[in-house]
Structures are given as structure tokens and as C-alpha cells.
């Protein structure tokens, strides 16, 4: 009989890039026979892939480690070994502190060192120091297993309909509230050839949409196929030529790097979806300067105007921080005014919370938490009203929906609109991975509900004369 595989449970916090990194760690571990499981109970290895963006991120990691302690003790009593590894941005920022505060953690590994994960775990098993938070000279992407190669990403397996693909890491902007330059390092871009190859492997495994990821993705400047550096717009154009790739998206962008050619790409590339996440953080010039955003509120307004001129159906998502040190009532009112001027389809908003090691964390004029809470409530009410209105405007329209997976009830599928809304529709499972016209009939709190039209409806037995003449809105 062959030796039983080891098992690994990976818990992912935070952004899509962490999801991508967790998948790559699973690929690395698969080379040593680790099989992924859905629960930490009984796992041989538990990896916490952490994010440092959210409030009290480190404390949440320590709480999770505390919950793992009895599982590790149970494994010891049963004669098994459970290893616990903390990865990601909290690992990068906390390093030695994690091991000091939580001795049951066996390994700590930063986001630039995942290709060395097996070596770190081996050192831990031998009782040696197992902390790797360096920024190595070699590119981790040159050493990670290829999607469609060995391990969990083996060729012939079905991959996701919508796939993540990291093209850029790190940030050189040094916003005063942000830890990314310290945990992910300086801006670095992957070569075009490497990105195209990975995209083609995703497509071969069933992907029809690819989301390009980067902490500052529109600062992308990777080595091109002609020997020069290519900007993001040119990379998008090249990816648009891949057969069977139906949709392209990218996130997260900085307003400073929204170049003329990238704006033009939204006009010229049909496969580039009309949805853009473009964080502004504040509508106050005084606060934007304190944040070191290096743009004004009116710069942002003009940029959005140009984008909408290039792509009139473009919908925007954004990020907002309320209660940044020194934020006055007037500053906050300017943020509310900017939100009213722009109009968002969706947005993320948070109370400011200090990140150790960032300049803003030491500012003297911190805003009291009750003030932050009241402002956040007002902002979120406005943002929610805009999102509700945007979704309500879809009622009665017919739109192209990329069907991604089964829904919660039998016979239902869930897909995404061009504007990234979740759309639920009754349809047969064999059309997952296709783009179909759906007429929107019901607007939910966070989703849209509709029915198939045209040939897709005929296939599923839902056709009617009215369906047959449904038009794409």
C-alpha cells in the first residue's frame, strides 16, 4: 500500500492576492504529498495566511492560534505531529513577536518566501529556527509550481471559471496609513511571457475570466516580449488576444497610475470589463496630503470624468478611510461631497486604525472612536444607497452573465455581470463556464435574480416568444 498523504488546511485572510498566494502554497505543498482538507481538525499542517490591512489583524491571528492549541495537543497525545505556520503580511510585520507570543507556532514565513515553505517547515521539524521574512533576491514566481503542472494544479483538472493571476507586487507610494511597502516590499512586476503562459494554463483548465492582481496593479511595468518594459495597458491588449479568454479585470489601482493608455484600453478592449476599483480614501485635500496620496479630490474627479468619457457604462468601486488623524467635520463633509459627486456601484469603508510602523500611527491628533463610528455610519448609508440605486437600475435589463458555479438551491447557478454583481438564475449545470443573456427580474440586497433568454433559455426548456427576442442591454 502507498503511504497516506499528509493533509493541510490553509485559512486565508484579506485580499484576492492572499487567495492567489494560498493557492500557490497549496501547489508547493502538493509536491511533498500534502492533500488539502476543509477543516484544521486532524490536519498535519495548518497555514494561516494573514492580512495586515484590517483592524486588529495581529490580535485576530493570535486568537486563531489559541483555538488551534487544543488541536495540536490532541494530535500530540494521539502520536501525531501537527505543524502550525503563520504566513502573509502579519507574519512579515510581526516575525519574532509571533513565535515569542505563540510558541506553538512552528514556522513564520513572509509573502515573498513561499517558494521556500517546504525548507522552512523542514527546519521547524528539526527544532531549528523557522522564520523566513526576508525579501529574497530571487523572484518567488520563478520557483513556484506552474498552474497546470504538478500538484493540485495538475493539467486536466477543472479550474475556476474566474481565475486570479498576480502580475505585480509591492508598492512605492508609502501612504502614511499603509503597511504594504513594509510587508510586500517595493513595486515589482512579472515578465509578460510568464503572465501570458499562466493565463493560457488557466484558460486550458476552464477559466473564461482572469482578474489581474497587484497591490498597485496599474503601476505594472514588466519585461515585454520585445525586450522593453510594457505598461499594464499593453499587457491587457496582449492577454485579450488569447483564444477563449472572454473577460479581463484588474485590481487594485492607484489614481496616480491611471495613465492615458490605460484609460484608452477601457475604450478599446471589449474584453476589459466596465468595472474599476479605484480607491480615493478621502475627499479632503488636507487629509489626502496627510495620507501622502499625491493627488487632490479634483484630480480624482477629473480622472473619473475621463474614464467615463472613454467608457460610458463604466462602474466604479472605491475605498474610504474615515477618522484619519486630524480629520475635521469639514474634511469629512468633503468626503461625503466627493461620494455624492462620483456615484459608486460598490465601495469599502473603514474606520482608521493605526498600523504599527506607519507614520500616521504616531500622529498626535487621533480622532475619538465614537466620532469615527458616527462618520462611518453616515458614509456607509450614502454608499449603500448608491449601490442599491445602481443595482435597481438593472431591473428589466438583459445582460451577459458569466456562469461560475451552482447556487444554493438545486437547479440554480450563480454568475457575474460585467459590473461584478452576483446574478442568480435557474439553469442546467452543464452551461457553467459560458456567458449567457439573463433578464434581471428581481433585485436582492446584494444580488440580482433573473431568467435565461434566447438560445440558452431554449436549451434549458425555459424559452418563450418574449425570451427569443431578448436584447442585450
C-alpha positions in Angstrom: 0.0 0.0 0.0 1.2 3.5 -0.7 1.9 5.8 2.2 -1.1 8.0 3.1 -0.8 11.6 2.1 -0.3 14.3 4.7 -3.1 16.8 5.0 -3.0 20.6 5.0 -5.6 23.2 6.0 -5.0 26.8 4.7 -7.0 29.6 6.2 -6.9 32.8 4.1 -7.5 36.3 5.4 -7.8 39.5 3.4 -7.4 40.3 -0.3 -7.6 38.4 -3.5 -3.8 38.3 -3.6 -3.8 36.3 -0.4 -6.2 33.9 -2.1 -3.8 33.6 -5.0 -0.8 33.1 -2.6 -2.7 30.4 -0.7 -3.3 28.5 -3.9 0.4 28.7 -4.8 1.4 27.5 -1.3 -1.0 24.6 -1.8 0.8 23.8 -5.1 4.2 23.9 -3.3 2.9 21.5 -0.6 1.3 19.2 -3.1 4.8 18.4 -4.4 5.5 16.8 -1.0 2.2 14.9 -1.0 0.1 17.3 1.1 -3.6 16.9 0.4 -5.9 19.9 1.1 -8.7 19.5 3.7 -11.6 21.7 4.7 -11.0 21.8 8.4 -8.0 22.1 10.8 -9.2 19.1 12.8 -6.8 16.2 12.1 -4.7 18.2 9.7 -0.9 17.6 9.7 -0.3 21.2 8.8 -2.3 24.4 9.3 -1.3 27.5 7.5 -2.8 30.9 8.5 -2.2 33.2 5.5 -2.7 36.6 7.1 -3.6 40.1 6.1 -2.4 43.3 8.0 -4.9 45.7 6.5 -7.9 45.1 8.7 -8.2 46.4 12.2 -6.5 44.4 15.0 -5.2 42.0 12.4 -2.4 40.6 14.5 -4.7 40.0 17.5 -7.1 38.0 15.3 -4.2 35.8 14.3 -3.2 35.2 17.9 -6.8 34.3 18.7 -6.9 31.8 15.9 -3.6 30.3 17.0 -5.2 30.0 20.5 -8.1 28.0 19.0 -5.6 25.7 17.3 -3.7 24.9 20.5 -6.0 22.1 21.8 -6.0 20.5 18.3 -2.2 20.4 18.3 -2.2 19.0 21.9 -4.8 16.3 20.8 -2.5 15.4 17.9 0.5 15.0 20.2 -1.4 12.7 22.6 -2.5 10.6 19.6 1.1 10.2 18.5 0.8 12.6 15.5 2.5 15.9 14.7 0.6 19.0 13.8 2.6 21.9 12.4 1.3 25.4 12.5 2.6 28.1 10.1 1.8 31.8 10.0 2.2 33.3 6.6 1.4 36.6 4.9 1.7 40.2 5.9 1.2 39.8 9.7 4.0 37.2 9.5 6.2 39.7 7.7 5.4 42.5 10.1 5.5 40.6 13.4 8.1 37.9 12.8 9.9 37.1 16.0 7.0 38.5 18.1 4.7 35.7 16.8 7.0 33.0 18.0 7.5 34.8 21.3 3.8 35.2 22.0 2.7 32.0 20.5 5.3 29.2 20.9 3.1 26.6 19.4 3.7 28.3 16.0 6.3 26.2 14.2 7.0 28.4 11.2 6.7 32.1 10.2 7.0 32.9 6.5 6.6 36.2 4.7 4.8 36.7 1.4 8.0 36.8 -0.7 9.3 33.5 0.5 6.5 31.0 -0.2 8.8 29.1 -2.6 10.9 28.2 0.4 7.9 27.0 2.5 9.0 23.3 2.5 12.5 24.2 3.6 11.1 26.3 6.4 8.8 23.5 7.6 11.7 21.0 7.5 13.8 23.3 9.7 10.8 23.6 12.1 10.5 19.8 12.2 14.2 19.6 13.3 13.7 22.1 16.0 15.7 24.9 14.2 14.7 28.5 13.7 11.9 28.6 11.2 11.3 32.3 10.5 11.7 33.5 6.9 10.7 37.1 6.4 13.5 38.2 4.1 13.0 39.9 0.8 15.0 37.3 -1.3 16.9 38.4 -4.4 15.3 35.6 -6.5 11.7 36.1 -7.8 9.4 33.7 -6.0 7.3 33.3 -9.2 10.3 31.7 -10.9 10.3 29.0 -8.2 6.6 28.3 -7.5 5.0 25.4 -9.4 3.2 26.2 -12.6 -0.5 26.1 -12.8 -1.3 23.2 -15.0 1.9 21.5 -14.0 2.4 19.3 -10.9 0.5 19.1 -7.7 -3.0 20.5 -7.1 -2.9 22.5 -10.2 -2.4 19.4 -12.5 -3.4 19.6 -16.1 -6.8 18.1 -16.8 -8.4 19.1 -13.6 -11.1 21.7 -13.7 -10.0 25.1 -12.6 -12.2 28.1 -11.6 -14.2 29.9 -14.2 -12.8 33.2 -12.9 -9.2 32.9 -12.0 -6.8 35.2 -10.1 -3.4 36.0 -11.6 -0.8 38.1 -9.7 1.1 40.4 -12.1 2.6 42.9 -9.7 3.5 43.0 -6.0 4.6 45.7 -3.6 4.1 49.5 -3.5 6.4 52.5 -3.7 3.7 55.1 -2.7 4.2 55.0 1.1 0.7 56.2 2.0 1.1 57.1 5.7 -1.6 54.7 6.9 -0.4 51.6 4.9 1.9 48.7 5.8 2.1 47.3 2.3 5.5 48.8 1.4 6.9 47.3 4.6 5.3 43.8 4.3 5.3 43.3 0.5 8.3 45.4 -0.4 9.0 47.7 -3.4 6.9 47.5 -6.6 7.9 44.6 -8.8 6.3 43.3 -12.0 6.4 39.8 -13.5 7.5 39.4 -17.1 4.8 39.4 -19.8 5.8 36.0 -21.1 5.4 34.4 -17.6 2.0 36.1 -17.2 0.7 35.0 -20.6 1.8 31.4 -20.0 0.0 31.3 -16.7 -3.1 32.9 -18.3 -3.1 30.3 -21.0 -2.8 27.5 -18.4 -5.8 28.9 -16.6 -7.8 29.0 -19.9 -6.8 25.4 -20.6 -8.3 24.4 -17.2 -11.6 26.1 -17.9 -11.2 29.8 -16.9 -13.1 32.3 -19.0 -12.3 35.3 -16.9 -9.0 36.5 -15.4 -8.5 39.0 -12.7 -5.0 40.6 -12.7 -3.8 41.3 -9.2 -1.4 43.7 -7.7 -1.1 45.9 -4.6 -0.7 48.7 -7.1 -1.6 46.9 -10.3 -1.7 49.8 -12.7 1.9 50.6 -11.8 2.8 47.4 -13.7 5.9 47.7 -15.9 7.0 44.1 -16.7 9.6 42.9 -19.2 7.8 42.7 -22.5 8.0 40.3 -25.4 10.1 42.9 -27.4 12.7 43.4 -24.8 11.3 46.7 -23.4 9.1 47.3 -20.4 5.4 47.0 -21.0 2.7 49.0 -19.1 -0.5 47.4 -17.9 -2.4 48.6 -21.0 -0.1 46.8 -23.3 -0.3 43.6 -21.2 -4.1 43.8 -21.2 -4.0 44.1 -25.0 -1.8 41.0 -25.3 -4.0 39.0 -22.9 -7.0 40.0 -24.9 -5.6 38.0 -27.9 -5.7 34.7 -26.0 -8.4 32.5 -27.6 -11.3 31.5 -25.3 -10.5 34.3 -22.8 -13.8 36.2 -22.6 -13.2 38.7 -19.8 -10.4 40.7 -18.2 -10.4 42.6 -14.9 -7.7 44.1 -12.7 -7.3 45.4 -9.1 -6.2 47.4 -7.1 -5.4 50.7 -8.8 -3.9 53.9 -7.7 -5.2 57.2 -9.2 -1.7 58.4 -9.9 -1.0 55.5 -12.2 -4.2 55.7 -14.3 -2.3 56.6 -17.5 -3.7 57.8 -20.8 -3.1 54.4 -22.5 -4.8 52.6 -19.7 -7.8 54.9 -20.0 -7.8 54.2 -23.7 -7.7 50.4 -23.0 -11.1 50.7 -21.3 -12.4 52.2 -24.6 -10.7 49.9 -27.0 -10.6 46.4 -25.4 -14.1 44.8 -25.4 -12.9 42.0 -23.1 -11.9 44.5 -20.4 -15.0 44.7 -18.2 -16.6 48.1 -17.4 -15.9 47.9 -13.7 -12.9 49.6 -12.0 -11.8 49.6 -8.4 -10.2 53.0 -7.9 -9.6 53.9 -4.2 -9.5 57.6 -3.2 -9.6 57.2 0.6 -10.8 60.7 1.3 -12.4 63.7 -0.4 -10.5 66.3 1.6 -7.3 67.7 0.0 -5.9 68.3 3.5 -6.3 64.7 4.5 -5.2 63.4 1.2 -1.9 65.3 1.7 -1.6 63.9 5.2 -2.1 60.5 3.7 0.6 61.1 1.1 -1.8 60.2 -1.7 -0.2 62.8 -4.0 -3.4 63.7 -5.8 -6.3 66.0 -4.9 -10.0 65.4 -4.8 -10.5 67.4 -8.0 -7.7 65.4 -9.7 -9.8 62.3 -8.9 -13.0 63.9 -10.2 -11.3 64.8 -13.5 -9.8 61.3 -13.8 -13.2 59.7 -13.3 -14.7 62.1 -15.9 -12.1 61.0 -18.4 -12.7 57.3 -17.7 -16.4 57.7 -18.2 -15.9 59.6 -21.4 -13.8 56.6 -22.6 -16.3 54.0 -21.3 -19.7 55.5 -20.6 -21.0 52.3 -18.9 -18.0 52.1 -16.5 -19.0 51.5 -12.9 -16.7 52.4 -10.0 -15.8 50.8 -6.7 -13.7 52.6 -4.1 -12.0 52.5 -0.7 -12.6 55.1 2.1 -11.0 55.7 5.5 -12.9 57.8 8.0 -11.4 59.3 11.1 -7.9 59.6 9.8 -5.7 61.6 12.3 -6.7 65.3 12.2 -9.9 64.7 10.2 -12.3 67.5 11.0 -16.1 67.7 10.4 -15.3 69.8 7.3 -12.8 67.2 6.0 -15.4 64.5 6.4 -18.1 66.6 4.7 -15.8 66.9 1.7 -15.6 63.1 1.5 -19.3 62.9 1.6 -19.4 65.5 -1.2 -17.0 63.6 -3.3 -19.0 60.4 -2.9 -22.2 62.2 -4.0 -20.4 63.7 -7.0 -18.8 60.4 -8.2 -21.5 57.8 -7.5 -20.2 54.3 -6.7 -21.6 50.9 -7.6 -19.9 49.4 -4.6 -17.3 50.6 -2.1 -15.4 49.5 1.0 -15.2 51.9 4.0 -13.4 51.6 7.3 -12.6 53.5 10.5 -9.0 54.5 10.6 -6.9 52.2 12.9 -3.2 52.7 13.5 -0.8 50.2 11.9 2.5 49.9 13.9 5.4 51.3 12.0 3.4 53.6 9.8 3.8 57.4 10.1 0.1 58.0 10.8 0.2 55.6 13.8 2.2 58.2 15.8 0.2 61.2 14.9 -0.9 63.2 17.9 -4.4 64.2 16.7 -6.1 60.9 16.6 -9.9 61.1 16.1 -12.0 59.7 19.0 -13.6 56.3 18.2 -17.2 57.5 18.7 -16.7 60.2 16.2 -15.2 57.7 13.7 -18.1 55.4 14.3 -20.7 58.1 13.6 -19.0 59.3 10.5 -18.6 55.7 9.2 -22.3 55.1 9.7 -23.2 58.2 7.7 -20.8 57.3 4.9 -21.9 53.7 4.7 -25.6 54.8 4.5 -24.7 57.0 1.5 -22.6 54.3 -0.2 -25.3 51.7 0.4 -27.9 54.0 -1.1 -25.7 54.4 -4.2 -25.2 50.6 -4.5 -28.9 50.0 -4.1 -29.7 52.5 -6.8 -27.1 51.1 -9.2 -28.5 47.6 -8.8 -32.1 48.7 -9.0 -31.3 50.3 -12.4 -30.6 46.8 -13.7 -34.3 45.7 -13.3 -35.8 44.7 -16.6 -32.4 44.8 -18.4 -30.9 41.8 -20.2 -27.2 41.4 -19.6 -24.4 39.0 -20.3 -23.7 36.8 -17.3 -20.7 34.5 -16.9 -22.0 31.5 -15.0 -19.4 30.4 -12.4 -20.9 27.8 -10.0 -24.0 26.1 -8.6 -26.3 28.2 -6.5 -27.6 27.4 -3.0 -30.7 25.6 -4.2 -31.0 22.8 -6.8 -31.2 23.9 -10.4 -29.8 27.4 -9.6 -26.5 28.8 -11.0 -24.6 31.9 -9.9 -22.6 34.1 -12.2 -21.3 37.6 -12.6 -22.5 40.5 -14.6 -20.0 42.7 -16.4 -20.2 45.0 -13.4 -19.2 42.2 -11.0 -22.7 41.8 -9.5 -23.7 38.3 -8.4 -26.5 37.1 -10.6 -28.7 34.0 -9.7 -30.5 32.2 -12.5 -32.2 28.8 -12.9 -30.1 26.9 -15.5 -28.6 23.5 -16.1 -25.2 22.8 -14.6 -23.7 21.9 -18.0 -23.6 25.6 -19.0 -21.3 26.6 -16.2 -18.4 28.4 -17.8 -20.4 30.0 -20.5 -21.7 33.6 -21.0 -25.4 33.8 -21.4 -28.0 36.6 -21.7 -30.1 36.9 -18.5 -33.1 39.2 -18.0 -33.0 40.7 -14.5 -36.3 40.3 -12.7 -35.6 40.7 -9.0 -33.2 42.9 -7.1 -31.9 41.4 -3.9 -29.9 43.1 -1.1 -26.6 42.0 -2.6 -27.5 40.0 -5.7 -29.6 40.1 -8.8 -32.0 37.4 -9.9 -33.2 36.7 -13.4 -34.0 34.2 -16.1 -32.2 33.0 -19.2 -33.2 34.4 -22.6 -32.7 33.4 -26.2 -30.9 30.2 -27.2 -29.7 29.5 -23.6 -33.4 29.5 -22.4 -34.4 27.2 -25.3 -31.7 24.7 -24.2 -32.9 24.8 -20.6 -36.6 24.5 -21.6 -37.4 28.0 -20.4 -37.9 29.7 -23.8 -40.9 31.8 -24.6 -41.6 34.1 -27.5 -40.6 37.0 -25.4 -37.3 35.3 -24.4 -36.5 34.8 -28.0 -36.3 38.5 -28.7 -34.5 39.4 -25.5 -31.8 42.1 -26.3 -28.6 42.7 -24.6 -28.9 46.0 -22.6 
